[in-house]
Amino acid sequence: QVQLVESGGGLVQAGGSLRLSCAASGRTFSSSAMGWFRQAPGKEREFVATINWNGSRTYYASSVKGRFTISRDNAKNTVSLQMNSLKPEDTAVYYCAASTSLITAITVYEYNYWGQGTQVTVSS
C-alpha cells in the first residue's frame, strides 16, 4: 500500500515556474516507478512524466519535454516535478501516481496508487 500527497500547486503567470512535490508513504516506494499526470476540465487524464524505480530513466510527454523535469529521492520517499516556461495550456489538476512496475510507465492503467491532486493555473 502506498499513500501519496501532492503539494506545490498554485497560480503563476505564463513563462513562470512551479515545483510540485509528492510525499509517499509505504514500503514499496523505492521499488515503484512513479509518474505525474494531469487533467484539465472536460478532458481525460493525460500522462506528463515518469521516472523508474532508481531514477536512472525518465520519459516525458512531447508537450512538456524540455520544460518539465521529474526527479525522485528514495531516501526521503519523494518525487518532484519541476515545471519551467509554463503555458496557459498547462493549467490542470496534477496527480502523482505510483506503479507496481519498476520501469517507466505512461498509461493510467499501469498505476495502482494516486494522490488527491494539486491545482496548477497558468495565467496568460
All heavy atoms as an XYZ file, in Angstrom:
942
protein
N       0.840     -1.201      0.000
C       0.000      0.000      0.000
C       0.874      1.250      0.000
O       1.862      1.321      0.731
C      -0.903      0.010      1.248
C      -1.942      1.107      1.265
C      -3.171      0.769      0.449
O      -3.300     -0.365     -0.020
N      -4.046      1.721      0.245
N       0.546      2.176     -0.869
C       1.277      3.439     -0.968
C       0.273      4.584     -0.878
O      -0.754      4.573     -1.565
C       2.050      3.538     -2.292
C       2.749      4.889     -2.405
C       3.082      2.412     -2.410
N       0.559      5.548     -0.039
C      -0.262      6.759      0.043
C       0.556      7.934     -0.478
O       1.732      8.070     -0.144
C      -0.714      7.007      1.480
C      -1.674      5.945      1.985
C      -2.147      6.206      3.399
O      -1.396      6.701      4.220
N      -3.397      5.871      3.664
N      -0.086      8.773     -1.286
C       0.597      9.860     -1.962
C      -0.082     11.187     -1.657
O      -1.311     11.284     -1.731
C       0.587      9.624     -3.477
C       1.156      8.277     -3.945
C       0.869      8.069     -5.420
C       2.639      8.200     -3.662
N       0.733     12.200     -1.348
C       0.198     13.530     -1.067
C       0.993     14.551     -1.871
O       2.201     14.704     -1.670
C       0.276     13.872      0.429
C      -0.254     15.280      0.671
C      -0.505     12.850      1.252
N       0.285     15.249     -2.781
C       0.941     16.259     -3.609
C       0.901     17.622     -2.939
O       0.004     17.914     -2.137
C       0.252     16.381     -4.978
C       0.210     15.107     -5.798
C      -1.116     14.408     -5.682
O      -1.794     14.591     -4.648
O      -1.497     13.677     -6.617
N       1.858     18.463     -3.311
C       1.885     19.853     -2.857
C       2.622     20.686     -3.885
O       3.305     20.142     -4.766
C       2.542     19.972     -1.484
O       3.886     19.539     -1.549
N       2.474     22.010     -3.760
C       3.240     22.908     -4.613
C       2.480     23.557     -5.750
O       3.037     24.375     -6.484
N       1.233     23.203     -5.908
C       0.452     23.831     -6.966
C       0.145     25.285     -6.637
O       0.409     25.770     -5.541
N      -0.409     25.995     -7.612
C      -0.770     27.386     -7.394
C      -1.026     28.120     -8.682
O      -1.191     27.511     -9.743
N      -1.065     29.440     -8.568
C      -1.305     30.319     -9.715
C       0.010     30.977    -10.119
O       0.726     31.527     -9.275
C      -2.338     31.381     -9.339
C      -2.603     32.490    -10.349
C      -3.199     31.912    -11.624
C      -3.515     33.555     -9.748
N       0.311     30.939    -11.409
C       1.554     31.510    -11.910
C       1.288     32.131    -13.274
O       0.390     31.672    -14.000
C       2.665     30.446    -11.974
C       2.322     29.349    -12.969
C       4.018     31.055    -12.265
N       2.054     33.139    -13.612
C       1.922     33.748    -14.933
C       2.641     32.910    -15.987
O       3.585     32.178    -15.675
C       2.489     35.156    -14.927
C       1.652     36.168    -14.163
C       2.147     37.588    -14.342
O       3.335     37.820    -14.577
N       1.242     38.554    -14.227
N       2.200     33.044    -17.207
C       2.861     32.341    -18.308
C       4.344     32.697    -18.340
O       4.724     33.851    -18.141
C       2.199     32.725    -19.627
N       5.157     31.670    -18.553
C       6.603     31.848    -18.536
C       7.234     31.587    -17.188
O       8.467     31.496    -17.083
N       6.409     31.469    -16.169
C       6.911     31.237    -14.825
C       7.184     29.768    -14.537
O       7.090     28.914    -15.422
N       7.522     29.494    -13.274
C       7.902     28.148    -12.849
C       7.162     27.756    -11.583
O       6.792     28.607    -10.774
C       9.411     28.074    -12.582
O      10.161     28.366    -13.737
N       6.957     26.465    -11.438
C       6.426     25.862    -10.221
C       7.131     24.537    -10.011
O       7.546     23.886    -10.976
C       4.924     25.618    -10.323
C       3.968     26.779    -10.098
C       2.525     26.325    -10.352
C       4.090     27.341     -8.702
N       7.211     24.148     -8.742
C       7.768     22.837     -8.416
C       6.744     22.062     -7.603
O       6.354     22.494     -6.509
C       9.067     22.961     -7.628
C       9.745     21.623     -7.354
C      11.076     21.836     -6.643
N      11.778     20.592     -6.372
C      12.594     19.998     -7.243
N      12.817     20.551     -8.418
N      13.194     18.874     -6.929
N       6.296     20.945     -8.148
C       5.370     20.075     -7.453
C       6.146     18.993     -6.709
O       7.145     18.488     -7.209
C       4.404     19.419     -8.435
C       3.595     20.353     -9.335
C       2.622     19.533    -10.187
C       2.862     21.398     -8.530
N       5.656     18.657     -5.534
C       6.254     17.584     -4.759
C       5.190     16.560     -4.401
O       4.018     16.897     -4.259
C       6.891     18.128     -3.480
O       7.982     18.967     -3.787
N       5.631     15.328     -4.241
C       4.740     14.237     -3.863
C       5.424     13.437     -2.769
O       6.512     12.894     -2.996
C       4.440     13.374     -5.070
S       3.454     11.901     -4.728
N       4.804     13.407     -1.608
C       5.332     12.635     -0.490
C       4.632     11.291     -0.438
O       3.394     11.228     -0.463
C       5.124     13.400      0.810
N       5.418     10.238     -0.380
C       4.868      8.893     -0.403
C       5.124      8.176      0.905
O       6.182      8.338      1.524
C       5.481      8.095     -1.550
N       4.160      7.401      1.322
C       4.337      6.533      2.482
C       4.112      5.102      2.023
O       3.332      4.846      1.114
C       3.343      6.891      3.587
O       2.014      6.705      3.143
N       4.812      4.190      2.655
C       4.676      2.799      2.249
C       6.025      2.207      1.906
O       6.913      2.899      1.403
N       6.145      0.937      2.150
C       7.436      0.279      1.996
C       7.849      0.082      0.542
O       9.007     -0.181      0.269
C       7.411     -1.067      2.703
C       7.216     -0.959      4.214
C       7.181     -2.365      4.819
N       6.059     -3.130      4.313
C       5.917     -4.428      4.488
N       6.877     -5.110      5.095
N       4.864     -5.056      4.014
N       6.903      0.184     -0.389
C       7.214     -0.175     -1.764
C       7.635      1.004     -2.626
O       7.880      0.838     -3.818
C       5.992     -0.836     -2.420
O       4.889      0.084     -2.406
C       5.603     -2.096     -1.678
N       7.754      2.201     -2.057
C       8.048      3.375     -2.869
C       9.318      3.204     -3.660
O       9.361      3.480     -4.861
C       8.156      4.619     -1.983
C       8.589      5.847     -2.736
C       7.672      6.569     -3.477
C       9.917      6.270     -2.726
C       8.058      7.697     -4.193
C      10.308      7.394     -3.430
C       9.380      8.109     -4.171
N      10.384      2.748     -3.024
C      11.685      2.675     -3.693
C      11.734      1.599     -4.769
O      12.707      1.543     -5.530
C      12.789      2.447     -2.664
O      12.566      1.235     -1.970
N      10.730      0.769     -4.870
C      10.678     -0.243     -5.913
C       9.558      0.028     -6.909
O       9.159     -0.854     -7.666
C      10.509     -1.639     -5.313
O       9.300     -1.717     -4.581
N       9.069      1.257     -6.909
C       7.960      1.640     -7.793
C       8.377      2.718     -8.770
O       8.994      3.707     -8.372
C       6.770      2.164     -6.983
O       6.272      1.203     -6.096
N       8.005      2.515    -10.038
C       8.084      3.643    -10.961
C       7.045      4.669    -10.527
O       5.990      4.309     -9.995
C       7.802      3.175    -12.381
N       7.349      5.920    -10.738
C       6.443      7.000    -10.348
C       6.098      7.836    -11.569
O       6.864      7.928    -12.525
C       7.078      7.877     -9.288
C       7.420      7.162     -7.996
S       5.968      6.571     -7.125
C       5.180      8.126     -6.706
N       4.934      8.461    -11.511
C       4.526      9.280    -12.637
C       3.734     10.498    -12.201
O       3.221     10.554    -11.088
N       3.695     11.462    -13.104
C       2.825     12.621    -12.949
C       1.857     12.641    -14.130
O       2.261     12.444    -15.287
C       3.627     13.918    -12.942
C       4.384     14.166    -11.671
C       5.687     13.857    -11.421
C       3.883     14.772    -10.485
N       6.023     14.227    -10.152
C       4.928     14.801     -9.549
C       2.640     15.309    -10.118
C       4.786     15.342     -8.271
C       2.491     15.847     -8.864
C       3.561     15.854     -7.943
N       0.605     12.876    -13.811
C      -0.448     13.025    -14.811
C      -1.165     14.343    -14.550
O      -1.003     14.938    -13.492
C      -1.446     11.871    -14.719
C      -0.903     10.552    -15.205
C       0.003      9.832    -14.436
C      -1.295     10.020    -16.421
C       0.515      8.623    -14.881
C      -0.794      8.808    -16.871
C       0.110      8.118    -16.093
N      -1.956     14.782    -15.504
C      -2.747     15.991    -15.298
C      -4.098     15.851    -15.982
O      -4.261     15.082    -16.927
C      -2.021     17.228    -15.821
C      -1.808     17.261    -17.333
C      -0.912     18.436    -17.706
N      -0.734     18.541    -19.152
C       0.106     19.397    -19.730
N       0.841     20.220    -18.983
N       0.209     19.433    -21.051
N      -5.054     16.592    -15.459
C      -6.404     16.553    -16.017
C      -6.986     17.953    -16.015
O      -7.141     18.568    -14.954
C      -7.294     15.603    -15.217
C      -8.645     15.365    -15.848
C      -9.363     14.172    -15.234
O      -9.026     13.709    -14.140
N     -10.344     13.645    -15.951
N      -7.283     18.438    -17.204
C      -7.930     19.733    -17.362
C      -9.443     19.536    -17.398
O      -9.916     18.437    -17.716
C      -7.449     20.406    -18.645
N     -10.210     20.571    -17.085
C     -11.678     20.437    -17.091
C     -12.194     19.955    -18.429
O     -11.825     20.476    -19.478
C     -12.138     21.872    -16.802
C     -11.031     22.489    -16.046
C      -9.775     21.909    -16.622
N     -13.040     18.938    -18.384
C     -13.640     18.398    -19.595
C     -12.738     17.512    -20.423
O     -13.132     17.070    -21.509
N     -11.548     17.239    -19.924
C     -10.605     16.405    -20.669
C     -10.232     15.173    -19.869
O     -10.402     15.128    -18.652
C      -9.354     17.206    -21.024
C      -9.609     18.364    -21.972
C      -8.313     18.997    -22.412
C      -8.540     20.105    -23.430
N      -7.252     20.701    -23.893
N      -9.699     14.173    -20.574
C      -9.246     12.968    -19.904
C      -7.908     13.229    -19.203
O      -7.152     14.137    -19.566
C      -9.092     11.831    -20.918
C     -10.403     11.368    -21.515
C     -10.234     10.136    -22.386
O      -9.080      9.742    -22.647
O     -11.257      9.573    -22.806
N      -7.642     12.380    -18.213
C      -6.353     12.468    -17.542
C      -5.251     12.072    -18.528
O      -5.364     11.069    -19.221
C      -6.350     11.552    -16.329
C      -5.187     11.751    -15.385
C      -5.406     11.025    -14.078
N      -6.582     11.540    -13.371
C      -6.903     11.173    -12.130
N      -6.137     10.325    -11.468
N      -7.990     11.665    -11.560
N      -4.184     12.879    -18.572
C      -3.121     12.615    -19.525
C      -1.761     12.491    -18.851
O      -1.491     13.129    -17.822
C      -3.054     13.711    -20.593
C      -2.680     15.080    -20.089
C      -2.449     16.066    -21.220
O      -2.622     15.708    -22.402
O      -2.076     17.225    -20.913
N      -0.914     11.696    -19.457
C       0.429     11.451    -18.969
C       1.280     12.701    -19.113
O       1.200     13.410    -20.128
C       1.039     10.304    -19.766
C       2.514     10.166    -19.615
C       3.057      9.625    -18.455
C       3.370     10.579    -20.621
C       4.423      9.498    -18.318
C       4.733     10.461    -20.500
C       5.260      9.918    -19.338
N       2.126     12.960    -18.116
C       3.052     14.095    -18.164
C       4.497     13.606    -18.131
O       5.296     13.929    -19.008
C       2.805     15.065    -16.990
C       3.861     16.167    -16.968
C       1.409     15.655    -17.060
N       4.838     12.815    -17.103
C       6.228     12.375    -16.950
C       6.273     11.137    -16.068
O       5.385     10.923    -15.242
C       7.084     13.476    -16.343
N       7.327     10.332    -16.250
C       7.522      9.156    -15.433
C       8.999      8.961    -15.149
O       9.857      9.411    -15.918
C       6.920      7.907    -16.114
O       7.097      6.770    -15.277
C       7.576      7.635    -17.452
N       9.293      8.281    -14.041
C      10.661      8.006    -13.644
C      10.706      6.580    -13.103
O       9.785      6.140    -12.405
C      11.145      9.038    -12.604
C      12.639      8.895    -12.321
C      10.323      8.967    -11.322
C      13.217     10.096    -11.556
N      11.766      5.843    -13.421
C      11.830      4.460    -12.976
C      12.226      4.380    -11.514
O      12.463      5.393    -10.842
C      12.755      3.637    -13.873
C      14.218      3.980    -13.662
O      14.558      5.084    -13.218
N      15.084      3.036    -13.979
N      12.357      3.172    -10.999
C      12.476      2.965     -9.566
C      13.698      3.630     -8.935
O      13.638      4.095     -7.798
C      12.499      1.465     -9.264
C      13.739      0.772     -9.737
C      14.017      0.363    -11.015
C      14.876      0.432     -8.964
N      15.252     -0.206    -11.092
C      15.807     -0.182     -9.843
C      15.213      0.585     -7.612
C      17.032     -0.639     -9.391
C      16.436      0.120     -7.174
C      17.327     -0.483     -8.072
N      14.815      3.705     -9.675
C      16.029      4.279     -9.079
C      16.388      5.632     -9.676
O      17.468      6.164     -9.391
C      17.198      3.304     -9.214
C      17.596      3.075    -10.655
O      16.986      3.596    -11.584
N      18.636      2.297    -10.861
N      15.530      6.175    -10.507
C      15.774      7.499    -11.058
C      16.692      7.553    -12.250
O      17.028      8.645    -12.727
N      17.092      6.397    -12.774
C      18.055      6.385    -13.875
C      17.410      6.618    -15.241
O      18.103      6.930    -16.207
C      18.808      5.052    -13.894
O      17.909      3.982    -14.133
N      16.103      6.472    -15.300
C      15.404      6.664    -16.572
C      14.157      7.512    -16.374
O      13.430      7.326    -15.407
C      15.014      5.325    -17.181
C      16.199      4.461    -17.590
C      15.757      3.275    -18.421
N      16.904      2.416    -18.745
C      17.708      2.621    -19.776
N      17.505      3.645    -20.581
N      18.706      1.794    -19.999
N      13.948      8.419    -17.309
C      12.763      9.271    -17.295
C      12.166      9.324    -18.695
O      12.842      9.011    -19.683
C      13.090     10.710    -16.854
O      14.085     11.259    -17.750
C      13.635     10.741    -15.435
N      10.907      9.712    -18.740
C      10.224      9.842    -20.037
C       9.158     10.914    -19.897
O       8.499     10.998    -18.850
C       9.593      8.508    -20.450
C       8.995      8.528    -21.831
C       9.813      8.441    -22.959
C       7.619      8.626    -22.024
C       9.262      8.469    -24.230
C       7.074      8.650    -23.287
C       7.894      8.578    -24.382
O       7.357      8.616    -25.644
N       9.005     11.711    -20.953
C       8.098     12.858    -20.883
C       7.116     12.876    -22.048
O       7.432     12.422    -23.158
C       8.901     14.157    -20.910
C       9.858     14.310    -19.759
C      11.168     13.848    -19.852
C       9.448     14.908    -18.570
C      12.044     13.979    -18.788
C      10.330     15.048    -17.507
C      11.617     14.584    -17.629
O      12.481     14.725    -16.568
N       5.971     13.456    -21.803
C       5.060     13.749    -22.897
C       5.715     14.800    -23.787
O       6.452     15.665    -23.303
C       3.733     14.264    -22.355
N       5.430     14.739    -25.067
C       6.051     15.677    -26.001
C       5.687     17.125    -25.671
O       6.470     18.036    -25.928
C       5.639     15.337    -27.431
O       4.231     15.362    -27.573
N       4.519     17.323    -25.092
C       4.048     18.681    -24.799
C       4.838     19.358    -23.679
O       4.790     20.586    -23.542
C       2.563     18.658    -24.440
O       2.345     17.812    -23.327
N       5.549     18.570    -22.873
C       6.287     19.148    -21.742
C       7.792     18.908    -21.825
O       8.547     19.465    -21.032
C       5.759     18.612    -20.397
C       4.250     18.810    -20.303
C       6.132     17.155    -20.181
N       8.217     18.095    -22.766
C       9.639     17.760    -22.866
C      10.463     19.021    -23.089
O      10.125     19.862    -23.909
C       9.860     16.776    -24.011
C      11.237     16.148    -24.002
C      11.339     15.052    -25.044
C      12.685     14.362    -24.973
N      12.795     13.261    -25.961
N      11.532     19.136    -22.307
C      12.380     20.312    -22.385
C      11.975     21.419    -21.435
O      12.744     22.357    -21.194
N      10.775     21.321    -20.871
C      10.300     22.334    -19.924
C      10.124     21.763    -18.519
O      10.310     22.469    -17.527
C       8.962     22.915    -20.401
C       9.006     23.584    -21.755
C       7.688     24.295    -22.072
N       6.563     23.373    -22.161
C       5.451     23.472    -21.412
N       5.342     24.442    -20.510
N       4.461     22.603    -21.569
N       9.728     20.497    -18.437
C       9.479     19.856    -17.143
C      10.587     18.850    -16.850
O      11.133     18.212    -17.754
C       8.154     19.110    -17.157
C       6.925     19.986    -17.206
C       7.003     21.351    -17.459
C       5.671     19.430    -17.005
C       5.865     22.149    -17.513
C       4.524     20.204    -17.049
C       4.626     21.562    -17.308
N      10.879     18.668    -15.546
C      11.860     17.674    -15.113
C      11.318     16.913    -13.920
O      10.932     17.513    -12.915
C      13.187     18.341    -14.730
O      13.696     19.085    -15.841
C      14.211     17.289    -14.326
N      11.295     15.589    -14.044
C      10.867     14.733    -12.946
C      12.097     14.193    -12.238
O      13.102     13.880    -12.870
C       9.959     13.587    -13.451
C       9.344     12.814    -12.287
C      10.707     12.668    -14.407
C       8.283     11.798    -12.720
N      12.010     14.099    -10.913
C      13.123     13.560    -10.129
C      12.556     12.861     -8.904
O      11.381     13.054     -8.549
C      14.083     14.673     -9.721
O      13.424     15.649     -8.926
N      13.388     12.058     -8.245
C      12.943     11.368     -7.040
C      14.079     11.270     -6.046
O      15.254     11.272     -6.417
C      12.397      9.986     -7.377
C      13.406      8.994     -7.868
C      12.714      7.714     -8.360
N      12.014      7.039     -7.262
C      11.067      6.120     -7.469
N      10.701      5.791     -8.701
N      10.490      5.523     -6.436
N      13.700     11.151     -4.791
C      14.648     10.948     -3.705
C      14.118      9.774     -2.888
O      13.198      9.937     -2.073
C      14.760     12.211     -2.852
C      15.825     12.101     -1.786
O      16.181     10.972     -1.400
O      16.305     13.141     -1.318
N      14.675      8.600     -3.108
C      14.173      7.405     -2.414
C      14.468      7.435     -0.923
O      13.764      6.793     -0.140
C      14.748      6.155     -3.057
C      14.092      5.838     -4.389
O      13.097      6.449     -4.767
N      14.650      4.883     -5.112
N      15.488      8.156     -0.514
C      15.785      8.264      0.912
C      14.708      9.065      1.641
O      14.456      8.833      2.833
C      17.143      8.921      1.116
N      14.084      9.989      0.919
C      13.044     10.827      1.519
C      11.641     10.437      1.065
O      10.661     11.070      1.465
C      13.297     12.295      1.166
C      14.589     12.849      1.734
C      14.757     14.314      1.378
C      16.042     14.866      1.970
N      16.239     16.314      1.630
N      11.536      9.420      0.220
C      10.241      8.984     -0.302
C       9.486     10.130     -0.979
O       8.289     10.357     -0.724
C       9.370      8.386      0.807
C       9.688      6.921      1.062
O      10.733      6.429      0.664
N       8.797      6.230      1.751
N      10.176     10.836     -1.829
C       9.544     11.946     -2.529
C       9.831     11.883     -4.027
O      10.871     11.375     -4.456
C      10.009     13.309     -2.008
O      11.424     13.400     -2.156
C       9.631     13.507     -0.549
N       8.905     12.406     -4.787
C       9.097     12.597     -6.227
C       8.646     14.014     -6.543
O       7.685     14.525     -5.958
C       8.316     11.549     -7.048
C       6.830     11.634     -6.791
C       8.629     11.683     -8.526
N       9.371     14.664     -7.435
C       9.110     16.073     -7.736
C       8.943     16.296     -9.229
O       9.409     15.492    -10.042
C      10.254     16.941     -7.218
O      10.403     16.823     -5.824
N       8.282     17.382     -9.548
C       8.134     17.788    -10.943
C       8.449     19.279    -11.014
O       7.671     20.101    -10.514
C       6.725     17.521    -11.450
C       6.502     17.804    -12.936
C       7.271     16.781    -13.788
C       5.014     17.758    -13.293
N       9.586     19.596    -11.588
C       9.967     20.993    -11.808
C       9.384     21.431    -13.144
O       9.666     20.820    -14.183
C      11.481     21.139    -11.822
C      11.970     22.544    -12.114
C      11.606     23.518    -11.012
O      11.726     23.206     -9.831
N      11.179     24.721    -11.392
N       8.583     22.487    -13.109
C       7.896     22.950    -14.310
C       8.361     24.366    -14.633
O       8.141     25.287    -13.844
C       6.382     22.920    -14.099
C       5.857     21.564    -13.655
S       4.058     21.500    -13.576
C       3.765     22.655    -12.240
N       9.003     24.521    -15.771
C       9.506     25.818    -16.218
C       8.796     26.239    -17.500
O       8.164     25.420    -18.174
C      11.010     25.745    -16.463
C      11.795     25.395    -15.224
O      11.405     25.748    -14.101
N      12.904     24.710    -15.407
N       8.908     27.503    -17.810
C       8.313     28.055    -19.040
C       6.848     27.638    -19.172
O       6.413     27.159    -20.224
C       9.104     27.596    -20.266
O      10.455     27.997    -20.172
N       6.123     27.813    -18.102
C       4.735     27.357    -18.076
C       3.870     28.125    -19.070
O       4.072     29.325    -19.312
C       4.173     27.485    -16.667
C       4.631     26.381    -15.713
C       4.434     26.786    -14.271
C       3.894     25.084    -16.017
N       2.890     27.415    -19.610
C       1.974     27.967    -20.597
C       0.543     27.847    -20.077
O       0.258     26.956    -19.261
C       2.087     27.196    -21.906
C       3.487     27.125    -22.490
C       3.513     26.231    -23.717
C       4.918     26.124    -24.293
N       4.953     25.249    -25.488
N      -0.371     28.675    -20.549
C      -1.764     28.553    -20.109
C      -2.327     27.144    -20.335
O      -3.151     26.677    -19.533
C      -2.485     29.598    -20.959
C      -1.454     30.644    -21.208
C      -0.169     29.877    -21.374
N      -1.893     26.474    -21.370
C      -2.396     25.120    -21.640
C      -1.875     24.077    -20.657
O      -2.307     22.921    -20.693
C      -2.067     24.694    -23.078
C      -0.627     24.877    -23.483
C      -0.399     26.173    -24.243
O      -0.926     27.230    -23.823
O       0.339     26.134    -25.250
N      -0.960     24.461    -19.777
C      -0.519     23.556    -18.714
C      -1.482     23.580    -17.520
O      -1.319     22.800    -16.581
C       0.879     23.951    -18.217
C       1.948     23.763    -19.280
O       1.912     22.737    -19.985
O       2.826     24.641    -19.390
N      -2.459     24.454    -17.554
C      -3.429     24.543    -16.476
C      -4.208     23.239    -16.331
O      -4.787     22.743    -17.302
C      -4.413     25.702    -16.728
O      -3.689     26.943    -16.691
C      -5.515     25.726    -15.685
N      -4.195     22.673    -15.123
C      -4.842     21.387    -14.869
C      -4.661     21.017    -13.401
O      -3.899     21.668    -12.686
C      -4.243     20.292    -15.746
N      -5.342     19.976    -12.997
C      -5.048     19.330    -11.723
C      -3.964     18.291    -12.002
O      -4.114     17.462    -12.914
C      -6.290     18.670    -11.116
C      -5.918     17.928     -9.832
C      -7.374     19.715    -10.842
N      -2.890     18.346    -11.240
C      -1.755     17.445    -11.429
C      -1.793     16.358    -10.352
O      -1.943     16.653     -9.157
C      -0.446     18.225    -11.358
C      -0.156     18.978    -12.633
C      -0.914     20.092    -12.979
C       0.847     18.571    -13.499
C      -0.675     20.778    -14.154
C       1.105     19.253    -14.678
C       0.333     20.348    -15.009
O       0.570     21.030    -16.179
N      -1.624     15.118    -10.808
C      -1.684     13.963     -9.937
C      -0.365     13.212     -9.932
O       0.242     12.981    -10.987
C      -2.773     12.996    -10.403
C      -4.165     13.552    -10.346
C      -4.725     14.203    -11.434
C      -4.937     13.414     -9.189
C      -6.013     14.715    -11.386
C      -6.220     13.918     -9.133
C      -6.753     14.573    -10.234
O      -8.024     15.071    -10.177
N       0.052     12.807     -8.758
C       1.189     11.916     -8.578
C       0.653     10.494     -8.528
O      -0.433     10.257     -7.978
C       1.878     12.293     -7.272
S       3.177     11.191     -6.726
N       1.394      9.550     -9.093
C       0.935      8.178     -9.120
C       2.102      7.210     -8.947
O       3.223      7.499     -9.373
C       0.209      7.885    -10.435
N       1.802      6.069     -8.340
C       2.802      5.028     -8.120
C       2.403      3.761     -8.856
O       1.239      3.334     -8.787
C       2.951      4.737     -6.633
N       3.365      3.174     -9.543
C       3.123      1.958    -10.305
C       3.649      0.750     -9.549
O       4.523      0.890     -8.686
C       3.822      2.061    -11.662
O       3.767      0.851    -12.358
N       3.133     -0.420     -9.881
C       3.694     -1.637     -9.303
C       4.893     -2.107    -10.118
O       5.548     -3.076     -9.749
C       2.642     -2.759     -9.272
O       2.139     -2.966    -10.589
C       1.499     -2.404     -8.336
N       5.164     -1.417    -11.210
C       6.295     -1.751    -12.059
C       7.554     -0.999    -11.627
O       7.477      0.087    -11.071
C       5.964     -1.409    -13.512
O       7.090     -1.562    -14.341
N       8.709     -1.587    -11.924
C       9.979     -0.923    -11.662
C      10.321      0.098    -12.751
O      10.990      1.095    -12.512
C      11.112     -1.950    -11.591
C      11.126     -2.890    -10.402
C      12.168     -3.992    -10.642
C      11.436     -2.151     -9.128
N       9.863     -0.201    -13.963
C      10.269      0.607    -15.118
C       9.276      1.727    -15.352
O       8.196      1.761    -14.765
C      10.396     -0.264    -16.378
C       9.035     -0.873    -16.746
C      11.427     -1.359    -16.163
C       9.048     -1.650    -18.059
N       9.631      2.641    -16.234
C       8.767      3.767    -16.544
C       7.443      3.293    -17.132
O       7.395      2.280    -17.834
C       9.450      4.711    -17.533
O       9.859      3.968    -18.685
C      10.667      5.373    -16.909
N       6.388      4.026    -16.847
C       5.046      3.650    -17.279
C       4.292      4.902    -17.707
O       4.361      5.926    -17.019
C       4.304      2.957    -16.147
N       3.571      4.826    -18.835
C       2.961      6.034    -19.383
C       1.444      5.991    -19.473
O       0.836      6.984    -19.864
C       3.554      6.353    -20.780
C       3.191      5.257    -21.775
C       5.057      6.553    -20.705
C       3.573      5.609    -23.208
N       0.805      4.898    -19.113
C      -0.653      4.852    -19.168
C      -1.229      4.786    -17.766
O      -0.602      4.263    -16.842
C      -1.164      3.647    -19.968
O      -0.938      2.457    -19.220
C      -0.472      3.550    -21.316
N      -2.435      5.294    -17.592
C      -3.059      5.304    -16.263
C      -3.258      3.890    -15.738
O      -3.291      3.664    -14.528
C      -4.403      6.054    -16.280
C      -4.185      7.530    -16.628
C      -5.397      5.422    -17.254
N      -3.376      2.939    -16.652
C      -3.664      1.564    -16.245
C      -2.477      0.885    -15.574
O      -2.638     -0.159    -14.939
C      -4.102      0.755    -17.464
C      -5.224      1.430    -18.221
C      -4.999      2.078    -19.429
C      -6.515      1.451    -17.698
C      -6.019      2.724    -20.110
C      -7.537      2.092    -18.373
C      -7.280      2.717    -19.571
O      -8.290      3.371    -20.229
N      -1.299      1.488    -15.704
C      -0.100      0.912    -15.116
C       0.154      1.435    -13.694
O       1.139      1.063    -13.078
C       1.107      1.234    -16.000
C       1.007      0.627    -17.395
C       2.109      1.104    -18.312
O       1.950      2.185    -18.943
O       3.134      0.410    -18.418
N      -0.740      2.266    -13.224
C      -0.572      2.866    -11.905
C      -1.686      2.422    -10.972
O      -2.867      2.450    -11.322
C      -0.554      4.393    -12.004
C       0.694      4.895    -12.667
C       0.783      4.989    -14.053
C       1.813      5.241    -11.911
C       1.949      5.419    -14.670
C       2.977      5.683    -12.516
C       3.038      5.766    -13.892
O       4.192      6.195    -14.500
N      -1.272      2.016     -9.756
C      -2.241      1.485     -8.793
C      -2.613      2.493     -7.717
O      -3.664      2.363     -7.095
C      -1.659      0.245     -8.113
C      -1.496     -0.899     -9.083
O      -0.694     -0.823    -10.002
N      -2.257     -1.953     -8.893
N      -1.759      3.464     -7.473
C      -1.985      4.398     -6.380
C      -1.903      5.830     -6.911
O      -1.024      6.156     -7.704
C      -0.955      4.195     -5.263
C      -0.913      2.776     -4.756
C       0.091      1.908     -5.138
C      -1.921      2.305     -3.901
C       0.124      0.610     -4.682
C      -1.894      1.000     -3.442
C      -0.871      0.162     -3.832
O      -0.845     -1.126     -3.384
N      -2.827      6.672     -6.418
C      -2.939      8.047     -6.877
C      -3.072      8.995     -5.701
O      -3.691      8.661     -4.693
C      -4.165      8.205     -7.782
C      -4.063      7.416     -9.047
C      -4.367      6.098     -9.218
C      -3.611      7.894    -10.314
N      -4.114      5.724    -10.518
C      -3.659      6.809    -11.211
C      -3.163      9.132    -10.785
C      -3.278      6.921    -12.546
C      -2.795      9.248    -12.113
C      -2.853      8.157    -12.982
N      -2.493     10.176     -5.873
C      -2.713     11.226     -4.896
C      -4.024     11.938     -5.150
O      -4.752     11.607     -6.097
N      -4.311     12.932     -4.337
C      -5.586     13.646     -4.435
C      -5.538     14.757     -5.480
O      -6.575     15.292     -5.860
C      -5.980     14.231     -3.071
C      -5.318     15.559     -2.712
C      -3.842     15.442     -2.377
O      -3.306     14.353     -2.241
N      -3.187     16.579     -2.244
N      -4.350     15.114     -5.927
C      -4.198     16.131     -6.959
C      -3.921     17.512     -6.388
O      -4.313     17.832     -5.266
N      -3.244     18.331     -7.181
C      -2.971     19.716     -6.810
C      -3.200     20.590     -8.041
O      -2.797     20.238     -9.152
C      -1.540     19.879     -6.256
O      -1.350     21.215     -5.798
C      -0.474     19.550     -7.298
N      -3.871     21.716     -7.830
C      -4.260     22.574     -8.944
C      -3.095     23.457     -9.389
O      -2.444     24.112     -8.563
C      -5.439     23.468     -8.542
C      -5.870     24.466     -9.593
C      -6.535     23.806    -10.788
O      -7.394     22.932    -10.632
N      -6.146     24.201    -12.004
N      -2.864     23.481    -10.684
C      -1.901     24.404    -11.296
C      -2.661     25.274    -12.287
O      -3.330     24.750    -13.185
C      -0.766     23.641    -12.014
C       0.098     24.610    -12.818
C       0.073     22.882    -11.005
N      -2.567     26.574    -12.105
C      -3.231     27.515    -13.001
C      -2.204     28.485    -13.564
O      -1.480     29.131    -12.796
C      -4.336     28.300    -12.274
O      -5.277     27.371    -11.695
C      -5.076     29.210    -13.239
N      -2.149     28.552    -14.879
C      -1.202     29.436    -15.560
C      -1.994     30.522    -16.281
O      -2.790     30.225    -17.171
C      -0.320     28.663    -16.547
C       0.719     29.602    -17.158
C       0.355     27.487    -15.855
N      -1.773     31.759    -15.885
C      -2.499     32.873    -16.500
C      -1.710     33.450    -17.663
O      -0.475     33.451    -17.655
C      -2.775     33.955    -15.465
O      -1.553     34.488    -14.981
N      -2.437     33.937    -18.643
C      -1.782     34.494    -19.838
C      -1.501     35.982    -19.683
O      -1.937     36.613    -18.753
C      -2.666     34.268    -21.061
O      -3.936     34.839    -20.860
